[in-house]
Amino acid sequence: MQIQMLLWIQQFQSSVLDSFFIAVTLLGEELFYVAILGFVYWCIDKQAARRLVLILGLSTVTNSALKEIVNAPRPIGVEGIRSLRTETAQGASFPSGHTQTATAFFVGLSVALKRPMMWVLSAVVILLVGLSRLYLGVHWPVDVLGAIVVGLIVVAIGSKLDAYANYERTLLPHLILLIIVVLSLFFFQTTSYLKSAGVLIGFLVGYFLEEAFVQFDVRATAAVQFFKYVLGMAATLGVHLGLAYLLPEEGLWLTIQYTLTIAFIMAGVPKLFLILGWSRRRIF
């Protein structure tokens, strides 16, 4: 039945739809979220960005673990199914990483903004990203449906965890989560999981470092915000590429690479802002 569903969707294929769905699927990829959340974290609302990064970190780790546990084959190579942009289809099939990431981010954003139109926009984006994975022939329908369900569960857990930590003014939940993720590296060894674990560990480490030693205030003039964002993105790209050049692209080195990159975004870049006088320390 799933093959028939993919074949039915792909019967409408055209060069225009190819280009459209290739563009849509980018909304489920990491570069989009680094660009958006970097701006929000450095320039708009640090706490809201932290909550969203926590949710996305939990989502990527959960997704990678489920892929490794279920180990379901993709539709790539199945007779009659055309698969495009297969370089974005890494690892096993269930659940769809792009769809789950989009679900986690846009539902998390909708929960934070509490705007009806944001919920409508989020639903449209999530459905389009999920449909793009089917149209491109890199996922089964069950992968997309499962990703939406898991994404919603992750948003609920991440939001509760963040709310509890803020209400109780404690980092204990984050510390417990950090220990769990580090220990999980003994059980999950796929490239996808090693990177995902690095993202979540990097967020947690960066969170601790920023709270203890940086404590920057996001407020600044529009001109300064522009320069903050440009410097932040350029510095992040430089650090990430530098680490990729210096460290082996395998095993726990991948986790270390992503941990250092995300920790730099969370604490290193804001420290640069303080040094340059583009941000002040937070006023209590």
Kinemage of the C-alpha trace (Angstrom):
@kinemage 1
@onewidth
@group {chain A} dominant
@subgroup {mainchain}
@vectorlist {calphas} color= white
{ca met a 1} P 0.000 0.000 0.000
{ca gln a 2} L 2.822 2.413 0.836
{ca ile a 3} L 4.417 1.798 -2.555
{ca gln a 4} L 1.124 2.640 -4.234
{ca met a 5} L 0.888 5.875 -2.245
{ca leu a 6} L 4.359 6.958 -3.350
{ca leu a 7} L 3.639 6.035 -6.947
{ca trp a 8} L 0.394 8.032 -6.829
{ca ile a 9} L 2.207 11.109 -5.475
{ca gln a 10} L 5.009 10.805 -7.995
{ca gln a 11} L 2.659 10.603 -10.949
{ca phe a 12} L 2.370 14.399 -10.705
{ca gln a 13} L 6.136 14.871 -11.067
{ca ser a 14} L 7.437 17.779 -13.137
{ca ser a 15} L 10.545 19.954 -13.228
{ca val a 16} L 8.632 22.725 -11.433
{ca leu a 17} L 7.496 20.425 -8.620
{ca asp a 18} L 10.987 18.935 -8.421
{ca ser a 19} L 12.446 22.383 -7.762
{ca phe a 20} L 9.627 23.306 -5.368
{ca phe a 21} L 9.925 20.232 -3.160
{ca ile a 22} L 13.730 20.329 -3.169
{ca ala a 23} L 13.420 23.896 -1.832
{ca val a 24} L 10.759 22.873 0.720
{ca thr a 25} L 12.852 20.016 2.074
{ca leu a 26} L 15.555 22.543 3.014
{ca leu a 27} L 13.200 23.663 5.805
{ca gly a 28} L 14.034 20.392 7.540
{ca glu a 29} L 17.818 20.748 7.348
{ca glu a 30} L 20.280 22.003 9.958
{ca leu a 31} L 21.615 25.083 8.130
{ca phe a 32} L 18.146 26.683 8.139
{ca tyr a 33} L 17.792 26.274 11.898
{ca val a 34} L 21.320 27.439 12.719
{ca ala a 35} L 20.679 30.624 10.730
{ca ile a 36} L 17.290 31.308 12.352
{ca leu a 37} L 18.085 30.312 15.924
{ca gly a 38} L 21.453 32.051 15.870
{ca phe a 39} L 19.684 35.336 15.126
{ca val a 40} L 17.016 34.759 17.788
{ca tyr a 41} L 19.565 33.711 20.431
{ca trp a 42} L 22.078 36.492 19.843
{ca cys a 43} L 19.718 39.337 18.990
{ca ile a 44} L 16.074 38.778 19.992
{ca asp a 45} L 15.181 36.435 22.872
{ca lys a 46} L 17.838 34.276 24.486
{ca gln a 47} L 15.433 32.244 26.610
{ca ala a 48} L 13.061 31.430 23.745
{ca ala a 49} L 16.003 30.361 21.576
{ca arg a 50} L 17.329 28.130 24.344
{ca arg a 51} L 13.975 26.381 24.619
{ca leu a 52} L 13.828 25.780 20.878
{ca val a 53} L 17.422 24.521 20.711
{ca leu a 54} L 16.703 22.150 23.594
{ca ile a 55} L 13.632 20.830 21.766
{ca leu a 56} L 15.568 20.439 18.507
{ca gly a 57} L 18.452 18.742 20.317
{ca leu a 58} L 16.080 16.254 21.932
{ca ser a 59} L 14.398 15.727 18.569
{ca thr a 60} L 17.595 14.934 16.664
{ca val a 61} L 18.851 12.549 19.350
{ca thr a 62} L 15.488 10.782 19.552
{ca asn a 63} L 15.236 10.550 15.778
{ca ser a 64} L 18.739 9.134 15.358
{ca ala a 65} L 18.179 6.585 18.148
{ca leu a 66} L 14.883 5.416 16.638
{ca lys a 67} L 16.474 5.091 13.206
{ca glu a 68} L 19.176 2.876 14.682
{ca ile a 69} L 16.705 0.776 16.692
{ca val a 70} L 14.102 0.257 13.938
{ca asn a 71} L 16.633 0.165 11.076
{ca ala a 72} L 13.935 0.311 8.399
{ca pro a 73} L 14.995 0.396 4.713
{ca arg a 74} L 14.230 3.457 2.578
{ca pro a 75} L 12.268 3.364 -0.682
{ca ile a 76} L 15.438 4.342 -2.558
{ca gly a 77} L 16.089 1.713 -5.232
{ca val a 78} L 12.607 0.218 -5.102
{ca glu a 79} L 11.366 -0.487 -8.635
{ca gly a 80} L 9.150 2.258 -10.011
{ca ile a 81} L 10.044 4.825 -7.340
{ca arg a 82} L 12.117 7.828 -8.365
{ca ser a 83} L 14.408 9.192 -5.640
{ca leu a 84} L 15.854 12.714 -5.758
{ca arg a 85} L 18.388 14.509 -3.560
{ca thr a 86} L 19.383 11.230 -1.972
{ca glu a 87} L 22.397 12.881 -0.330
{ca thr a 88} L 19.947 14.174 2.310
{ca ala a 89} L 18.740 10.624 2.988
{ca gln a 90} L 21.321 9.344 5.434
{ca gly a 91} L 20.805 6.299 7.605
{ca ala a 92} L 17.635 4.285 8.074
{ca ser a 93} L 14.149 5.377 7.080
{ca phe a 94} L 11.948 5.545 10.193
{ca pro a 95} L 11.158 8.180 11.324
{ca ser a 96} L 11.739 11.001 8.821
{ca gly a 97} L 14.378 13.329 10.265
{ca his a 98} L 13.372 16.314 8.128
{ca thr a 99} L 9.704 15.990 9.083
{ca gln a 100} L 10.436 15.472 12.768
{ca thr a 101} L 12.792 18.459 12.869
{ca ala a 102} L 10.227 20.689 11.170
{ca thr a 103} L 7.530 19.458 13.555
{ca ala a 104} L 9.663 20.053 16.648
{ca phe a 105} L 10.740 23.533 15.575
{ca phe a 106} L 7.480 24.946 14.232
{ca val a 107} L 5.255 23.445 16.924
{ca gly a 108} L 7.733 24.629 19.562
{ca leu a 109} L 7.639 28.101 18.008
{ca ser a 110} L 3.836 28.048 17.931
{ca val a 111} L 3.686 27.104 21.605
{ca ala a 112} L 6.001 30.017 22.430
{ca leu a 113} L 4.214 32.641 20.299
{ca lys a 114} L 0.647 31.506 21.059
{ca arg a 115} L -0.650 33.001 17.807
{ca pro a 116} L -3.420 31.210 15.835
{ca met a 117} L -1.869 32.156 12.492
{ca met a 118} L 1.459 30.693 13.624
{ca trp a 119} L -0.264 27.370 14.229
{ca val a 120} L -1.754 27.485 10.721
{ca leu a 121} L 1.627 28.347 9.177
{ca ser a 122} L 3.316 25.588 11.187
{ca ala a 123} L 0.786 22.988 10.049
{ca val a 124} L 1.292 23.978 6.411
{ca val a 125} L 5.098 23.861 6.667
{ca ile a 126} L 5.119 20.494 8.450
{ca leu a 127} L 2.779 18.942 5.904
{ca leu a 128} L 4.775 20.343 2.987
{ca val a 129} L 8.087 19.086 4.409
{ca gly a 130} L 6.573 15.655 4.981
{ca leu a 131} L 5.091 15.633 1.479
{ca ser a 132} L 8.449 16.680 0.034
{ca arg a 133} L 10.113 13.593 1.505
{ca leu a 134} L 7.477 11.408 -0.153
{ca tyr a 135} L 7.599 13.237 -3.479
{ca leu a 136} L 11.407 13.002 -3.515
{ca gly a 137} L 11.101 9.247 -2.902
{ca val a 138} L 13.344 9.076 0.165
{ca his a 139} L 10.767 8.111 2.812
{ca trp a 140} L 7.663 5.981 3.258
{ca pro a 141} L 4.347 7.510 4.455
{ca val a 142} L 4.711 5.743 7.824
{ca asp a 143} L 8.063 7.487 8.306
{ca val a 144} L 6.416 10.894 7.927
{ca leu a 145} L 3.450 10.102 10.181
{ca gly a 146} L 5.723 8.610 12.827
{ca ala a 147} L 7.989 11.654 12.684
{ca ile a 148} L 5.081 14.022 13.333
{ca val a 149} L 3.937 11.998 16.354
{ca val a 150} L 7.442 11.744 17.809
{ca gly a 151} L 8.053 15.438 17.124
{ca leu a 152} L 4.929 16.411 19.076
{ca ile a 153} L 5.970 14.224 22.013
{ca val a 154} L 9.447 15.779 22.018
{ca val a 155} L 7.974 19.303 22.068
{ca ala a 156} L 5.842 18.388 25.088
{ca ile a 157} L 8.790 16.892 26.976
{ca gly a 158} L 11.227 19.662 26.055
{ca ser a 159} L 8.759 22.415 26.970
{ca lys a 160} L 7.996 20.828 30.343
{ca leu a 161} L 11.682 20.341 31.112
{ca asp a 162} L 12.522 23.945 30.228
{ca ala a 163} L 9.545 25.325 32.155
{ca tyr a 164} L 10.496 23.325 35.258
{ca ala a 165} L 14.135 24.453 35.092
{ca asn a 166} L 13.103 28.103 34.772
{ca tyr a 167} L 10.434 27.925 37.468
{ca glu a 168} L 12.728 26.224 39.971
{ca arg a 169} L 15.753 28.250 38.750
{ca thr a 170} L 17.863 25.106 38.516
{ca leu a 171} L 20.093 23.478 35.932
{ca leu a 172} L 19.648 20.036 37.484
{ca pro a 173} L 17.342 18.710 34.699
{ca his a 174} L 19.907 19.795 32.115
{ca leu a 175} L 22.701 18.097 34.055
{ca ile a 176} L 20.722 14.852 34.269
{ca leu a 177} L 19.993 15.049 30.536
{ca leu a 178} L 23.680 15.631 29.822
{ca ile a 179} L 24.653 12.506 31.779
{ca ile a 180} L 22.013 10.419 29.967
{ca val a 181} L 23.168 11.552 26.519
{ca val a 182} L 26.836 10.928 27.307
{ca leu a 183} L 26.036 7.420 28.571
{ca ser a 184} L 23.911 6.739 25.473
{ca leu a 185} L 27.060 6.958 23.330
{ca phe a 186} L 27.949 3.483 24.599
{ca phe a 187} L 24.821 2.089 22.930
{ca phe a 188} L 24.270 4.133 19.751
{ca gln a 189} L 27.110 4.423 17.263
{ca thr a 190} L 25.697 5.552 13.906
{ca thr a 191} L 27.144 8.690 12.339
{ca ser a 192} L 23.765 10.396 12.623
{ca tyr a 193} L 23.508 9.663 16.347
{ca leu a 194} L 27.065 10.753 17.087
{ca lys a 195} L 26.388 14.114 15.447
{ca ser a 196} L 22.993 14.489 17.125
{ca ala a 197} L 24.441 13.707 20.540
{ca gly a 198} L 27.112 16.330 19.911
{ca val a 199} L 24.442 18.936 19.178
{ca leu a 200} L 22.580 18.260 22.434
{ca ile a 201} L 25.754 17.964 24.534
{ca gly a 202} L 27.078 21.171 22.975
{ca phe a 203} L 23.866 22.987 23.838
{ca leu a 204} L 23.941 21.808 27.451
{ca val a 205} L 27.641 22.599 27.924
{ca gly a 206} L 27.209 25.974 26.227
{ca tyr a 207} L 24.179 26.697 28.409
{ca phe a 208} L 26.215 26.051 31.573
{ca leu a 209} L 29.182 28.126 30.359
{ca glu a 210} L 27.033 31.078 29.306
{ca glu a 211} L 25.160 31.114 32.599
{ca ala a 212} L 28.357 30.873 34.651
{ca phe a 213} L 30.789 33.110 32.766
{ca val a 214} L 29.059 35.209 30.093
{ca gln a 215} L 25.465 36.213 30.933
{ca phe a 216} L 25.081 38.497 27.912
{ca asp a 217} L 22.133 40.798 27.244
{ca val a 218} L 20.700 40.522 23.717
{ca arg a 219} L 19.621 44.177 23.532
{ca ala a 220} L 21.447 46.506 21.128
{ca thr a 221} L 20.792 48.996 18.331
{ca ala a 222} L 19.650 47.704 14.937
{ca ala a 223} L 23.078 48.391 13.401
{ca val a 224} L 24.872 46.511 16.180
{ca gln a 225} L 22.435 43.604 15.882
{ca phe a 226} L 23.317 43.334 12.187
{ca phe a 227} L 27.043 43.204 12.921
{ca lys a 228} L 26.487 40.751 15.778
{ca tyr a 229} L 24.661 38.375 13.473
{ca val a 230} L 27.210 38.621 10.656
{ca leu a 231} L 30.121 38.089 13.058
{ca gly a 232} L 28.321 35.242 14.833
{ca met a 233} L 27.568 33.342 11.649
{ca ala a 234} L 31.039 33.920 10.188
{ca ala a 235} L 32.749 32.845 13.416
{ca thr a 236} L 30.505 29.769 13.705
{ca leu a 237} L 31.264 28.744 10.132
{ca gly a 238} L 34.984 29.247 10.721
{ca val a 239} L 34.981 27.158 13.904
{ca his a 240} L 32.914 24.373 12.342
{ca leu a 241} L 35.073 24.147 9.219
{ca gly a 242} L 38.244 24.386 11.277
{ca leu a 243} L 37.165 21.535 13.535
{ca ala a 244} L 36.130 19.463 10.513
{ca tyr a 245} L 39.626 19.980 9.083
{ca leu a 246} L 41.487 19.239 12.324
{ca leu a 247} L 39.427 16.340 13.686
{ca pro a 248} L 38.772 12.945 12.059
{ca glu a 249} L 35.285 12.618 10.519
{ca glu a 250} L 34.523 9.422 12.407
{ca gly a 251} L 33.499 7.954 15.739
{ca leu a 252} L 33.397 10.102 18.847
{ca trp a 253} L 35.414 12.769 17.051
{ca leu a 254} L 32.166 13.698 15.299
{ca thr a 255} L 30.473 14.153 18.660
{ca ile a 256} L 33.353 16.317 19.870
{ca gln a 257} L 33.241 18.393 16.683
{ca tyr a 258} L 29.527 19.146 17.015
{ca thr a 259} L 29.780 19.639 20.780
{ca leu a 260} L 32.454 22.311 20.377
{ca thr a 261} L 30.618 24.038 17.529
{ca ile a 262} L 27.297 24.327 19.377
{ca ala a 263} L 28.992 25.292 22.665
{ca phe a 264} L 30.808 28.041 20.761
{ca ile a 265} L 27.470 29.329 19.418
{ca met a 266} L 25.975 29.315 22.916
{ca ala a 267} L 28.852 30.810 24.907
{ca gly a 268} L 31.828 31.653 22.682
{ca val a 269} L 30.057 34.011 20.273
{ca pro a 270} L 28.286 35.946 23.076
{ca lys a 271} L 31.670 36.299 24.807
{ca leu a 272} L 33.001 37.912 21.625
{ca phe a 273} L 30.090 40.364 21.752
{ca leu a 274} L 31.025 41.347 25.316
{ca ile a 275} L 34.698 41.779 24.412
{ca leu a 276} L 33.800 44.009 21.451
{ca gly a 277} L 31.315 46.010 23.513
{ca trp a 278} L 28.405 44.941 21.285
{ca ser a 279} L 26.540 43.422 24.235
{ca arg a 280} L 26.360 44.110 27.927
{ca arg a 281} L 26.242 41.645 30.754
{ca arg a 282} L 22.699 40.765 31.767
{ca ile a 283} L 21.153 43.082 34.343
{ca phe a 284} L 19.380 41.231 37.140
